[in-house]
Amino acid sequence: MDPAPTPVALRPVERHVVSVLRDRDGATRRELAGLTRLPLTTVTATVASLVARGVLAEGFAEPVAGGPRGAGRPASTIRIDLAGRTVAAVQLGRTRQSVTLVRLDGRVLESAEIHLDLTQPFEATVQELAEAARCLSDRAPDAVVLSVAMPFRQGAGAPPIPMYPPGEAPFTRRRYPRPDWLLSDPSDVLTRALGTPVLIENDINLAALGEAGHGAARGAHTAVYLSVVPGFGAGIVIGGRLLRGAGGVAGELAHISVREDGDLCLCGNRGCFTTARRNGPSLVDDIATAVGRTVTLEEVISLAAGGDVMVRRWLTDLGRTMGRPLVGFVTMLNPDLLVVDSALGPAAEAVAAGLRETIEHRTSPMTHHGLEVRPGVLTTTAVAAGSAVLAAESHIGRLLG
């Protein structure tokens, strides 16, 4: 297998050009000269060198429909070259595990199911992760992103559970064990073992990044992705960057207290949202109870898409319930967009309707004016697309030193 390319060392003027392009969807040479305040001749020579070395890419922007067309050939647009690089997005989910090969510009190439035993010794896990990361391509990916179904803080790992010593918590969700090796951040160890940069991130945060970079939240300044299917939670993206919080637990909707006399929660709080409603794989239990038989999430989505009154009412009520603990959050943060779980597919609109109703009823007009609530569009690829965004940020960060 061919190794991943070695990062390119940049001269100061080259770093300046790349830093200007970092948060832009391309610019012409003349625009770069204005943005960098460098002579056009310097910009032209610098761009030529960076394009030749695979740091930047050159193309022509599509003309705006109905807009004026100038005479002659249009000016080419310069972008950081992400299309030629890939990331292996490894999802260590609650109910399934997979690896997806994605270009850093967000294009999904291929995907495969995998089966990792997260309770085995770390050394064996490293070997399995290496095999998973390289199973879809002859060339090693430029990065590996591990998606985990728990809060995770870079440099520190998963936060400890206050009520129990590390490793002694009586977890009931046996389908997603909490590996000891995630209680600290093993990114550096994995990077050395796999020979490519390894990043670890919470799955809901990655889905939020995916929708912000390549989906329903593209162009929004402050977007909040609301998860339902894998568990109640939120990913917050401001100006294209994740808001993780001081302890890596920003957006933990599941652990907002909604009942003072509620059940004790494993997090150490009482009456958390996750204890007040069924969560995760048991999301469809309410409907199963109502119809007197087992139903799957796929069936719920199909019934909602077909207009089933009971299912749509249940989903709308779910949106109303989720909206209540979000009222104060929406008032304080004043986002311009709420994105409802991509994995709900056509069922997400009913949840979005309930969210809109609660937020409009319980917040001031100046808070909810201009706030959009819409379903996510990356039904099966949100986490993979978010992995591409995260890996692209890391790649550019390494270029800039």
C-alpha positions as CSV (number, residue, x, y, z in Angstrom):
1,M,0.0,0.0,0.0
2,D,1.3,3.4,-1.0
3,P,2.0,5.8,2.0
4,A,0.1,9.0,2.4
5,P,1.9,12.1,1.0
6,T,4.2,13.9,3.4
7,P,2.9,17.4,4.4
8,V,4.4,20.2,2.3
9,A,6.6,22.8,4.0
10,L,5.5,26.4,3.2
11,R,7.5,29.6,3.0
12,P,6.0,32.6,4.9
13,V,4.5,34.2,1.8
14,E,2.9,30.8,0.9
15,R,1.5,30.4,4.4
16,H,0.0,33.9,4.0
17,V,-1.8,33.0,0.8
18,V,-3.1,29.6,2.2
19,S,-4.3,31.3,5.4
20,V,-6.4,33.8,3.3
21,L,-8.0,30.9,1.4
22,R,-8.6,28.9,4.5
23,D,-12.2,30.1,5.1
24,R,-13.0,31.0,1.5
25,D,-14.5,29.0,-1.3
26,G,-11.9,30.1,-3.7
27,A,-10.6,33.5,-5.0
28,T,-9.1,34.8,-8.2
29,R,-5.4,35.9,-8.3
30,R,-6.5,39.5,-8.4
31,E,-8.8,39.0,-5.4
32,L,-5.9,37.2,-3.6
33,A,-3.7,40.2,-4.3
34,G,-6.2,42.5,-2.6
35,L,-6.9,40.1,0.3
36,T,-3.2,39.5,1.0
37,R,-2.0,43.0,0.1
38,L,0.7,41.5,-2.0
39,P,1.7,42.5,-5.5
40,L,-0.1,40.6,-8.2
41,T,3.2,39.3,-9.6
42,T,4.1,37.9,-6.2
43,V,0.7,36.2,-5.9
44,T,0.9,34.8,-9.4
45,A,4.3,33.2,-8.7
46,T,3.3,31.9,-5.3
47,V,0.1,30.4,-6.6
48,A,2.0,28.7,-9.5
49,S,4.4,27.1,-7.1
50,L,1.6,25.9,-4.7
51,V,-0.5,24.5,-7.6
52,A,2.6,22.6,-8.9
53,R,3.2,21.1,-5.5
54,G,-0.5,20.0,-5.0
55,V,-1.3,22.5,-2.2
56,L,-3.7,24.6,-4.3
57,A,-6.0,23.7,-7.2
58,E,-7.2,25.9,-10.0
59,G,-10.5,25.8,-11.8
60,F,-13.2,28.0,-13.3
61,A,-16.3,29.1,-11.3
62,E,-19.7,28.2,-12.8
63,P,-21.4,31.4,-14.2
64,V,-24.4,32.6,-12.2
65,A,-27.7,31.7,-13.9
66,G,-29.2,34.8,-15.6
67,G,-26.2,36.9,-14.7
68,P,-24.1,39.0,-17.1
69,R,-21.4,37.2,-19.0
70,G,-18.2,39.1,-19.6
71,A,-16.2,39.0,-22.8
72,G,-13.3,36.6,-23.0
73,R,-12.2,33.8,-20.8
74,P,-13.4,34.0,-17.1
75,A,-10.7,34.4,-14.4
76,S,-9.8,31.1,-12.8
77,T,-10.5,30.4,-9.1
78,I,-7.8,29.2,-6.7
79,R,-8.7,26.9,-3.9
80,I,-6.9,24.8,-1.4
81,D,-6.6,21.3,-3.0
82,L,-8.8,19.0,-1.0
83,A,-10.1,16.8,-3.8
84,G,-6.8,14.9,-4.1
85,R,-6.7,13.9,-0.4
86,T,-8.8,11.4,1.5
87,V,-9.9,10.5,5.0
88,A,-11.0,7.1,6.4
89,A,-14.1,7.9,8.5
90,V,-14.4,5.0,11.0
91,Q,-17.7,5.1,12.8
92,L,-17.8,3.2,16.2
93,G,-21.5,3.6,16.6
94,R,-24.0,2.3,19.1
95,T,-25.6,-0.3,16.8
96,R,-23.3,-0.5,13.8
97,Q,-19.7,0.1,12.8
98,S,-18.4,1.2,9.4
99,V,-15.5,2.7,7.5
100,T,-16.1,5.3,4.7
101,L,-13.5,6.7,2.4
102,V,-14.2,10.3,1.7
103,R,-12.3,13.0,-0.2
104,L,-11.5,16.0,1.9
105,D,-13.9,18.1,-0.3
106,G,-16.7,15.9,1.0
107,R,-17.3,13.5,-1.8
108,V,-17.9,10.0,-0.5
109,L,-16.0,7.3,-2.5
110,E,-17.0,4.0,-0.9
111,S,-18.0,2.4,2.4
112,A,-18.0,-0.9,4.2
113,E,-19.3,-2.5,7.3
114,I,-16.7,-3.5,9.9
115,H,-16.8,-5.3,13.3
116,L,-14.5,-4.2,16.0
117,D,-14.4,-5.7,19.5
118,L,-14.1,-2.6,21.6
119,T,-13.5,-4.6,24.8
120,Q,-10.3,-6.3,23.6
121,P,-6.8,-5.1,24.6
122,F,-5.8,-1.8,23.0
123,E,-3.0,-3.4,21.0
124,A,-5.5,-5.6,19.2
125,T,-7.8,-2.7,18.6
126,V,-5.0,-0.7,17.0
127,Q,-4.3,-3.5,14.5
128,E,-8.0,-3.8,13.6
129,L,-8.3,0.0,13.2
130,A,-5.3,0.0,10.9
131,E,-6.9,-2.7,8.8
132,A,-10.2,-0.9,8.7
133,A,-8.6,2.4,7.7
134,R,-6.8,0.9,4.7
135,C,-9.4,-1.6,3.5
136,L,-10.9,0.6,0.9
137,S,-7.9,1.9,-1.0
138,D,-4.4,0.9,-2.2
139,R,-3.1,4.2,-0.9
140,A,-3.2,5.1,2.8
141,P,-5.6,7.9,3.6
142,D,-4.3,11.3,4.5
143,A,-6.1,11.1,7.8
144,V,-8.3,8.8,9.9
145,V,-11.2,10.1,11.9
146,L,-12.8,7.9,14.6
147,S,-16.4,8.8,15.4
148,V,-17.4,7.8,18.9
149,A,-20.8,7.8,20.6
150,M,-19.8,9.7,23.7
151,P,-18.5,13.2,24.6
152,F,-14.8,13.4,23.8
153,R,-12.3,16.2,24.6
154,Q,-9.1,16.5,22.5
155,G,-6.1,15.9,24.6
156,A,-8.1,14.5,27.5
157,G,-10.4,11.8,26.2
158,A,-13.9,10.9,27.3
159,P,-15.0,12.8,30.5
160,P,-15.2,10.6,33.6
161,I,-18.7,9.7,35.0
162,P,-18.9,11.5,38.3
163,M,-20.9,8.8,40.2
164,Y,-18.4,6.0,39.5
165,P,-14.6,5.5,39.4
166,P,-13.2,5.0,35.8
167,G,-14.0,1.6,34.5
168,E,-16.5,0.7,37.2
169,A,-19.7,2.3,35.9
170,P,-22.5,-0.2,35.6
171,F,-23.4,0.5,31.9
172,T,-26.7,-1.0,30.7
173,R,-26.1,-0.3,27.0
174,R,-23.9,-3.3,26.4
175,R,-24.0,-2.8,22.6
176,Y,-21.8,0.2,23.0
177,P,-19.2,-0.4,25.7
178,R,-17.0,2.4,27.0
179,P,-13.4,1.3,26.2
180,D,-10.8,2.2,28.8
181,W,-8.5,3.4,26.0
182,L,-10.9,6.3,25.3
183,L,-10.8,7.6,28.9
184,S,-7.6,9.3,27.7
185,D,-6.8,10.7,24.3
186,P,-5.0,7.9,22.3
187,S,-4.8,10.1,19.1
188,D,-1.0,10.4,19.3
189,V,-0.4,6.7,19.9
190,L,-2.8,5.8,17.0
191,T,-1.1,8.3,14.7
192,R,2.3,6.7,15.3
193,A,0.9,3.2,14.9
194,L,-1.1,3.9,11.8
195,G,1.4,6.3,10.2
196,T,-1.2,8.9,9.4
197,P,-2.9,11.6,11.5
198,V,-5.7,10.3,13.7
199,L,-8.5,12.5,15.0
200,I,-11.3,11.4,17.4
201,E,-14.6,13.2,17.7
202,N,-18.1,12.7,19.0
203,D,-20.5,11.4,16.3
204,I,-23.1,14.2,16.7
205,N,-20.4,16.9,16.4
206,L,-19.3,15.2,13.2
207,A,-22.8,15.1,11.8
208,A,-23.2,18.8,12.6
209,L,-19.9,19.6,10.8
210,G,-21.1,17.5,7.8
211,E,-24.3,19.4,7.5
212,A,-22.5,22.7,8.0
213,G,-19.9,22.0,5.4
214,H,-21.8,20.0,2.8
215,G,-25.5,19.9,3.7
216,A,-28.5,21.7,5.0
217,A,-26.5,24.2,7.2
218,R,-24.0,25.3,4.5
219,G,-23.7,29.0,4.6
220,A,-25.3,29.4,8.1
221,H,-23.2,31.3,10.6
222,T,-24.6,29.6,13.8
223,A,-26.1,26.2,13.2
224,V,-27.3,23.6,15.8
225,Y,-27.6,20.0,14.7
226,L,-30.2,18.1,16.8
227,S,-29.7,14.4,17.0
228,V,-32.5,12.0,17.7
229,V,-31.7,8.5,16.3
230,P,-28.4,7.6,17.9
231,G,-29.3,9.6,21.1
232,F,-30.6,13.0,22.1
233,G,-27.8,15.6,21.6
234,A,-26.7,18.7,19.7
235,G,-23.7,19.7,17.7
236,I,-23.0,23.4,17.6
237,V,-21.1,25.0,14.6
238,I,-20.3,28.7,14.7
239,G,-18.5,30.3,11.8
240,G,-17.7,26.8,10.4
241,R,-16.0,25.7,13.7
242,L,-17.3,23.3,16.3
243,L,-18.2,24.7,19.7
244,R,-17.0,21.9,22.0
245,G,-17.1,23.7,25.4
246,A,-14.5,23.8,28.1
247,G,-14.9,20.1,29.0
248,G,-15.9,18.8,25.6
249,V,-19.6,18.4,26.5
250,A,-21.2,21.4,24.8
251,G,-24.5,20.4,23.2
252,E,-25.3,17.5,25.6
253,L,-29.1,17.9,25.3
254,A,-29.6,14.5,26.8
255,H,-28.2,15.8,30.2
256,I,-30.3,19.0,30.5
257,S,-32.3,18.6,33.7
258,V,-36.1,18.8,32.8
259,R,-37.5,17.4,36.1
260,E,-36.3,18.4,39.6
261,D,-37.8,15.2,41.1
262,G,-36.8,13.0,38.2
263,D,-34.7,9.9,38.2
264,L,-31.0,10.0,39.0
265,C,-28.9,9.9,35.8
266,L,-25.5,8.2,35.4
267,C,-24.0,11.7,34.7
268,G,-24.6,12.7,38.3
269,N,-27.6,14.9,37.7
270,R,-31.3,14.3,38.3
271,G,-34.2,14.4,35.9
272,C,-32.1,14.6,32.7
273,F,-33.8,14.7,29.4
274,T,-32.4,11.2,28.7
275,T,-34.1,9.8,31.8
276,A,-37.4,11.5,31.0
277,R,-37.8,10.0,27.6
278,R,-36.6,6.8,25.9
279,N,-33.4,7.3,24.0
280,G,-31.2,5.8,21.4
281,P,-32.1,2.3,20.0
282,S,-35.4,2.4,22.1
283,L,-36.6,5.6,20.3
284,V,-39.5,3.7,18.7
285,D,-40.8,2.0,21.9
286,D,-43.6,4.5,22.2
287,I,-45.0,3.6,18.8
288,A,-44.4,-0.1,19.4
289,T,-46.4,0.1,22.6
290,A,-49.3,1.9,20.8
291,V,-49.5,-0.6,17.9
292,G,-48.9,-3.7,20.1
293,R,-45.9,-5.0,18.1
294,T,-42.2,-4.4,17.5
295,V,-41.4,-1.8,14.9
296,T,-38.1,-0.6,13.4
297,L,-36.8,2.9,12.8
298,E,-37.0,2.2,9.1
299,E,-40.7,1.3,9.4
300,V,-41.4,4.5,11.4
301,I,-39.7,6.6,8.7
302,S,-41.7,4.8,6.0
303,L,-45.0,5.4,7.9
304,A,-44.2,9.0,8.4
305,A,-43.3,9.5,4.8
306,G,-46.6,7.9,3.9
307,G,-48.6,10.3,6.0
308,D,-49.5,8.0,8.9
309,V,-51.4,10.2,11.3
310,M,-50.4,8.5,14.5
311,V,-46.7,8.3,13.7
312,R,-46.5,11.9,12.5
313,R,-48.3,13.0,15.7
314,W,-45.8,11.1,17.8
315,L,-42.9,12.7,15.9
316,T,-44.4,16.2,16.2
317,D,-44.8,15.6,20.0
318,L,-41.2,14.5,20.1
319,G,-40.2,17.8,18.5
320,R,-42.3,19.7,21.0
321,T,-40.7,17.9,23.9
322,M,-37.2,18.5,22.5
323,G,-38.0,22.2,22.1
324,R,-38.6,22.8,25.8
325,P,-35.1,22.3,27.0
326,L,-33.8,24.2,24.0
327,V,-35.8,27.4,24.7
328,G,-33.2,29.0,27.0
329,F,-30.4,27.8,24.8
330,V,-31.9,29.3,21.7
331,T,-32.5,32.6,23.5
332,M,-28.9,32.8,24.7
333,L,-27.2,31.6,21.5
334,N,-29.6,33.1,19.0
335,P,-28.7,30.7,16.2
336,D,-29.9,31.2,12.6
337,L,-30.6,27.5,11.9
338,L,-31.6,24.3,13.7
339,V,-31.0,21.1,11.7
340,V,-33.0,18.0,12.6
341,D,-31.3,14.7,12.6
342,S,-30.3,13.6,9.0
343,A,-30.9,10.0,9.8
344,L,-34.6,10.5,10.2
345,G,-35.0,11.1,6.5
346,P,-38.5,12.2,5.6
347,A,-39.7,11.8,9.2
348,A,-37.5,14.7,10.3
349,E,-40.0,17.3,9.0
350,A,-42.6,16.3,11.6
351,V,-40.1,16.7,14.4
352,A,-39.1,20.0,12.9
353,A,-42.7,21.2,13.0
354,G,-43.0,20.4,16.7
355,L,-39.7,22.2,17.4
356,R,-40.9,25.3,15.6
357,E,-44.2,25.3,17.5
358,T,-42.5,25.2,20.9
359,I,-39.8,27.7,20.2
360,E,-42.1,30.2,18.6
361,H,-44.5,29.8,21.6
362,R,-41.9,30.0,24.3
363,T,-39.4,32.6,23.0
364,S,-39.7,36.3,22.1
365,P,-40.3,37.3,18.5
366,M,-36.9,38.9,18.4
367,T,-35.4,35.5,19.3
368,H,-37.2,33.3,16.8
369,H,-37.5,35.8,14.0
370,G,-35.2,34.6,11.2
371,L,-34.6,31.3,12.9
372,E,-35.0,28.4,10.5
373,V,-35.7,24.8,11.5
374,R,-35.1,22.3,8.7
375,P,-34.3,18.6,8.3
376,G,-30.8,17.5,7.5
377,V,-30.1,16.3,4.0
378,L,-27.1,14.0,4.5
379,T,-29.3,11.0,5.4
380,T,-26.5,8.4,5.6
381,T,-23.4,10.4,5.1
382,A,-23.5,13.2,7.7
383,V,-20.8,11.7,9.9
384,A,-18.6,10.9,7.0
385,A,-18.9,14.4,5.5
386,G,-18.1,15.8,8.9
387,S,-15.0,13.7,9.1
388,A,-13.9,15.2,5.8
389,V,-14.5,18.7,7.2
390,L,-12.5,17.9,10.4
391,A,-9.7,16.3,8.4
392,A,-9.5,19.3,6.0
393,E,-9.2,21.6,9.0
394,S,-6.4,19.5,10.4
395,H,-4.6,19.3,7.0
396,I,-4.7,23.1,6.6
397,G,-3.6,23.6,10.1
398,R,-0.5,21.4,9.5
399,L,0.2,23.3,6.3
400,L,0.2,26.6,8.2
401,G,2.3,25.1,11.0
